[in-house]
């Protein structure tokens, strides 16, 4: 009997232990079933944050978008395929009309916006530019067409023409002392002209019209002749733009009496008067054809600015030192006949001009008409 009671006690103890385990145990980190409703009730009774207003939501979205844009890197400047954007390219524009077309590209380069690694040096004397090309301290330059030909002949093909950039920019101005209505009225007169290209071109026109004209190069540089004309010391002069605009603004007696581009077209192939060009060192063009192609693309866009937005172009012409006054440059641009001509058309027009200059003044182009390798035509 005693043994039976002992067994009963043990059985009761085991049953009681199992009941405790079933009612009181729970898994760590998981709420007990009785706690979940309580948590939900507490959450439903807690005060809710007010809904955002639509304007506040829009502002927040805008701020988030702006932050994302700020975090994005700036878009890289596009470079022509295959061109090395890090290659230094040294460019020398001449001040005045021949350099006008480079002003936009030069301004972009100064602002760090150019696609290639350009450096620019503006010169006022073509002989300095030619010396830099010969020494190799310049890769690409703007030059008068006759100077480019002379340099090609002097260096045995050391330079090539990339593009024509200026057609005829010469005009005859008069203070009225000598009446001039047509080219024949210049017969027997003394006409002052800058040295080199202007004198060669004007001389050819005099020959073609069978006129006897004394060409005076006392004022060899256009700026010097401009000052003499504006002061009234010269009565008849051949001047290029933008000096024509400058002179006429300083001397109210002056007026343009002849457009030498029109006179040229009367006696030569129309459109063959081409006075300015851009050249490249032949060695540089051979070693870096893709970079030269990229330059031509940049240059074409720069030239287009002159016609698309003359006011902006004029401002950049002044800022880059290619010409001193934006207002004068803007007024002169329509009369400067700036162009961008490449390829076979360039070769046809320039070779026609050089053939005429060879007949009229062979020394002006270096004593010989350049061969086909004078023209850099990139495919």
Secondary structure, DSSP 8 states (H G I E B T S, - for coil): -HHHHHHHHHHHHHHHHHHHHHHH---TTS--HHHHHHHHHHHHHS-------HHHHHHHHHHHHHHHHHHS--------TT--TTSEEEEE-BSSHHHHTTHHHHHHHHTT--SSEEEE--BS-HHHHHHHHHHTS-SEEEEEHHHHHHHHHHHTS-EEEEEEEE---EEEEE-SSS--SSGGGGTT-EEEE-TTHHHHHHHHHHHHTT---EEE-SS-SHHHHHHHHHTTS-SEEEEETTHHHHHHHH-TT-EEEEEHHHHHHHHS-TT----EEEEEEHHHHHH-HHHHHHHHHHHHHHHHHHHH-HHHHHHHHHHTTSSS-HHHHHHHHTTS-EEEE-HHHHHHHHHHHHHHHHHHHGGGGTSS---GGGB----
